[in-house]
């Protein structure tokens, strides 16, 4: 009992420390995950006999160009969308009032004040503004993130030698750490690729419908695709509401159908074939991790919630004494922590 209380107290202290250090911790975590995604590109360039320094410079320059391009394309859309938020709220309130009037004609009477308090659709617009605003606030530390990514990638090649010198059983420890790192790398790379595909398809579909800020919604779909099960729903709500305002009920239905088709295609058929079954999280764990990491690290913590939880699950599953915790975090499709379809160990 005393040990459990001590562990709980240590957990509370660590969480409080993470929350206090969030302004420093969030850019560092972003840099780690960006470095994990870029590491295979570095490896590919080195296999083509490109020198290590040149490979690192090429990847960092590419990252800078992509970042500047996204900032140029999305920044103006985000600013214009933020300016139009009051107008969208007014129109949504008007639609809500019309809907309540229509329901009252069928004998269903709902107080307008209660409906606005509990079913206010304009809050979804405000959520998007807070989420993207928090992300843009973190990216003001872009130089710090960029330098951290560069140093992580530069040090990655020397990590095995350091581990051999640091641990008493170097080969066993190195093999164990390599397996964990490979699983995290595989998850992040596959998830990033399919998130990019999701964002691209959503942006093209909404552009075809003529919806305003289609690129912004594509970026939001890309970011929230890192949150399985509920991320696609959160990403769809503001775009569908805007389609309702701009294009009417038919346009909103088409926008919703586009989100549904893309997420069923990628989330149900394509992604599981490459991801394997070993990294699944239960829907409840996904939702709780979204709330927990969002509370600890802010809006960016919501985007990093599932990668952070997946990382914890992989580390827990790699140890016999903590594998039961990984099983509890999982979706019930893999309970042995062994090799799964697609080569993923969890």
N, C-alpha and C positions, 0 to 999 in steps of 0.2 A: 504493500500500500504506500509506504514511504517513498519507494522508488518511483512509483507511478506519479505521485504528487510532485516529486522533484523533476521528473521529466516534463510534466505539464507546466511547471513554473519556468523551466528553461525554454520551453516552446513559446510561452507568452513573452518572455524577455526578448527572444530572438525576433519574434514578429514585431514587437514594439520598436526594436532597433531598426528593422528593415523599413518600417513605416517612417521613422524619423530620418533615415538616410535615403529615402526614395528619390530626391532630386539628383543624387549621385549614383544610386544603384540602378535606376531605370536606364540611363544612357549606357551604362556598363553592360547590363543584360542585353540590350538591343545590339550592342557591338558583338557580344559573344554569339548570338544567334545569326547575325549577318555573317560573321566569320565562319561559322559552321556551314552555312549555305555556300559560301565562296570557296571553301577549302577544296572541294572536288575540282573546281576550275583550275586552281593552282596546280593540283596534281596532274591534270590533263596537259597543261602547258609544259610542265616539267618532263612528262613522258614524250613530248614532242621535241625534247632536247633544248628547250628555251631556258636560259640561265635563271636561277632562283630569284635574283634581284629584278631581272627584267619581267619575270612572271608576276611578281608582286606589284610592280609599278603598273603593268598593263591592267591588272584586276582592279587596283585602286582607282586608276584613271577612268576605267569603265564604270565603276560605282559612282564616282563624282558626276560623270556625264548623265547617268540614269537619274540620279538625285536631282540635278539641276533641271532636267527635262520634266520630271514629275512636278517639281515645284513651280515651273513656269506654266505648265498646262493646268494643274489643279488649283494652284494658289488663287488665281483670279476667279475661278468658279466658286471656290469656297467663300471668298469675300463677298461676291455678289449674292450667293445663297444666304449668307448670314444677314446681309442688309435686307433681304426680302422676307426674313422670318416673320416679322409682325404682320405683313400682308398675308402670308400663308396661314398664320394662326387665325386671322379674321375670317378668311374664306372657309377654313375648316370649321370654325364655330358656326358660320352660316349654314354649312352643309349639315352639321349636327342638329341645328334648330329645325331645318327643313325635314330631317329624318324623324325627329320627335313629333312634329306636326303630322307627318304622314302616318306614324304609328297611332297617334291619338284618334285618327279617323277610323281605326279598326278597334277602338276601345282599349288600347294599351297606353296608359298615361304614365309618363316618367317625368319627374321633376327635372327641369333644365339645369338647375344648380347642381343636383346630384350627378347628373350625366357629365357635366363639365368637371366635377371634382374627381370622379372615378373613371371616366371613359374619355378623357380629353385627348384626342388624337394629336393635337399640336405638340404634346410632350415628346412624341417621337422625333419631331423636327429639332427640338431643343437638345435631345439626347445626341443626335448626330453632330450638332454644333459643339457640344461639350467634348465628345469623343475626338473629333478631328482637331478641335482647338487644343486639347491636351497633347495630341500627337505632334502638332506643329510647334507647341511650346517646347517639347523635348528636342525636336529637331533643330531648335535654335543652337543647341550644343553640337551641331553637325561636325565641327572641326574636331571636338573631343572624341566623338563616336568614330570618325574616320581614322584618327590617329590610333585609337584603341584597336580597331579592326586590323590596321596595318601591323601593329606590334604583335597581336595575337597570331596572325598568319605567319609573321616572320619567325616567331618562337615555336610554332607548331612542329617544325621539322626536328628540333632539338629536344622535344618532350620525351621520346623514348629513352634517350641517354640519361636524362635527368631522373627518370623513374627507376632506371637500373641502378643508379647511384644512391637513390633515396630509400629504396625498400630492401628488406632483408632477403626476400625471395623474388629477385628481379623478374625472372621469366614468368612466374605465376602471376605476380602483380601486374606486369605489363600486359599479359594476355587478357586478364580480367578487365583492366582499364580500357584496353583497345576494343574489346567486345562492347562495353557500355558506350564508348565514344562512337563506334560504328553504328550502333542502333540509333543513337540520338541524331547522328549525321544523316542516316538514311531517312528517318522520319522527317527532319527539317527540309531536306532536299525534295523529297516526294511531295510533301505538303505544300511547299513553295511553288513547285511546278504546277500542281493542280489548282492552287489558289490563283496563280497568274492566268491559267486557262479559264477559270470561273469568272474572274474580273473582266477578261477580254470578251468572252461571250455575252456577259450581261451588258457591257458597254455597247457592243455592236447591236444587240437587240433593242436597247433603249434608244440608241441613235436612230435606228430604223423606224421606231415609233414616233420620233420627233420630240422626245422628252427633253426638257431643259436639264443641264448639268449632267448629261449622260456619262461623261468621263469621271465626274466626281462619284457617281453611284458605282461605276466600275471599280474605282479604287477602294471604295468602302466594301464592296463585295469581295475583293481580293483580301483585304485586311481581316474581315470577319469570317472568312472561310477557314481561318486558323482555329475558330471555335466551332467544333462539329455540332450537329444536331440543331442548335439554337442560333448559331451565328448567321446562317442564311436567312432565318426569319427576321432577325434584328436588322440585317442589311436591306431586306425587301420592304419593310414597313414604310420608311420615309419616301422611298422612290414610288411605291404604289400610291401613297397619299398624294404626292405631288402630281402623279398621273391622273388621279381623281380630280384634282383642282384644274389641271391644265387640259386634259384630254377627255374628261368625263368618265362615266362608269365603264364604257366599253374599253377605253384606253387603259384604265386601271386594271381591268380584267386581263387584257393582253399582257400588261407588264407583269402581273402576278403569275400568269401562265409561263412567261419566259423564265422567271426566277425558278418556278417549280420544275420546268423541264431541264434547265441547266443543272440544278442541284441534284435531281434524281439521276441524270446521266452520269455526272461526275462522282457524286457522293455515294451512289448505290452500285454503280456498275464499274466505272473505271478505277477510282481511287482504291477500293478494297483489293482489286486484283494485283496492284503493285505494293500496297502497304502491308498486306498480310493481316492476320487476325490477332497477332500478339500484342498490338499496341492500343487496342480498343479501351476506351473509358466508358463507364456507365453514364447514362444521361444525367443521373442525379449528381455524380461527381463532377461532370462538366459544368452543370449549373452552379454548384457550390463553389467550384474553383473560380468561376467567373466572378462571383460575388466576393470571395475571399481576396483574390489577387487585385481586383478592382479597388477594394477597400484599402489594401496595404500599399499598392503602388500607383493608384489613380487610374485614369482612363487607359493609359498604355498597359497597365497591368491586366486589364480586361483582354487586350489583344494577345498578351503573352501568357495568359492563364493556362491554356491547354498545353502549349510547349513546355512550360515550367512543370506542370503536373505530370506530363508524359515523361519528362526527364527524371522526376522523382520516382515514378513507377518503374522505369528501367533500372535505376540504381537499386531500388528495393528488391526487384525481382532477381537481381544478380547475386543476392546473398541469401543463403538458406534460412537464416534466422529472421529475415524480414520479408521473405517471399509471400507470406500470408497477407501482409499489408498490400502488396501489389495485386494479389488476387481480389481483395476487397475493393480496390480502386477500379478493377477491370470490368468488362462488360459481360463476363461469364462465358465467353467463347473460348478463352484460353486460360486454363487454370494450373498448368504445369510449369510455366516459365520456360518451356523448351523451344526448340526450333520450330518456327511456324511457316506456313505457306508464304512464299515470297522472300524467305530468308531473313525474317525479322525475329529476333529473340526478345522476349519480354519477361 
